[in-house]
Amino acid sequence: MSGRIFQSLIVQMKEATRRTIGVIDSEGGVIACNELSLVGTRIGQISGALGDNEGQTVVYKGRTFKPLGGWNNNFDYAVFVEGEDQEAKCICVLASIAFNESKTYYEEKYDKSAFIKNIILDNILPGDIYVRAKELHFNMDVSRAVFLIRQLEKSDISAVEVVQNLFPEKQKDFIISVSETDIVLVKEVPSDIETEDLRKIAENIENAISNELMIKTVIGIGSVSKHLRNLAEKYKEAQTAIEVRKVFDTEKTIISYDNLGIGRIIYQLPTTLCEMFLSEVFRKNSIDSLDHETLYTIRKFFENNLNVSETSRKLFVHRNTLVYRLEKIKKLTGLDLREFDHAIVFKVALMVNKYLNSQGVKM
């Protein structure tokens, strides 16, 4: 952000007070001041104190400081006023309000990260995307991938910094905090990138957050966007991937929208339609008539590609015992899992039932 934005405000304030007013950056360098001789100088040993006081005023060597709003605990800018008295504190607080408003306006108009955030959150009209992109000299037709990183069990604001350290190219990759637990990475990628390559990027993020902060995450990956205006859609895909994972793939920590399969279709169906489907499939008896052991047998039978011999070996039972269990399932449901068509119907029915349970619908 240009110091000229702050300098223009300071010049206007000069007539209202005889106090020296200025703005420093995160390294303590004076970037704007009504005493021009101070611009370019450095105020040492203040950064740590400002970062530790969470936005409160700090007195240091004859000056009063107040951090301006930032996206993390480490301040980006701070205003300072000459003096340690109550008047200095009052001027400092009022100046910080004016500078924060100016900073927010600047970011909304000129900051690329704020622009990307407005796109993914649908806070900008499609027609305005073209205009703003042109103002920011933004390449609209570059391929970009959207990763939604959700912190589980506990969250830490430092996770944003961890991700930012992995992708320091701020003109191409954008890291955006959208909630207390959710971070979005919009990354420029080659047009021919494969799903497996996107997965490796997600694995690097997961490992970095886990190793540095000891926080578990789940990462949803949207399909690659070929145009800037499609980022909101890809962000929603990443959200859908995480929601579908909650129902059908709870053990996975990285899930791509392109690989959701049948789960994506079921998740988008109305619950009434799902209930009708289960009623048609299980006309003889409800799916709840199958006990835990039977459902476990069915799952193993599917995992072993409907192979009776291999499934019986994995279950440590005699082949005839498994055949007996399959016959029992056929009598209860009318479906013979040894037949491919019946097996497909049963597999989908189990997934539909799981989805209904996740929605609190009991059959």
QUIHU-V414494 format. One line per field, one symbol per residue. burial: I if it has 16 or more other C-alpha atoms within 10 Angstrom, else O. A space follows every 50 residues. Layout:
burial: ???
This chain:
burial: OOOOOIIOIIOOOOOOOOIIIIIIIIIIIIIIIIOOOIIOOOIOOIIOOI IOOOIOIIIIOOIIIIIIIOOOOIIIIIIIIIIIOOOIIOIIIOIIOOII OOIOOOOOOIOIIIIIIIIIOOOIOOOOIOOIIOOOOOOOOOIIIIIIII IOOOIOIOIIOOIIOOIOOOOIIIIIIOOOIIIIIIIIIOOOOOIOOIIO OIOOIIOIIOOOOOIIIIIIIIIIIIOIIOIIIIIIIIIIIIIIIOIIIO OOIIIIIOOIOOIIOIIOOOIOOIIOIIIOIIOOOOIOOOOOOOOOIIOI IIOOOIOIIIIIOOOOOOOOOIOOOIIIIOOIIIIIIIOOOOIOOIOIIO IIIOIIOOOOOOO
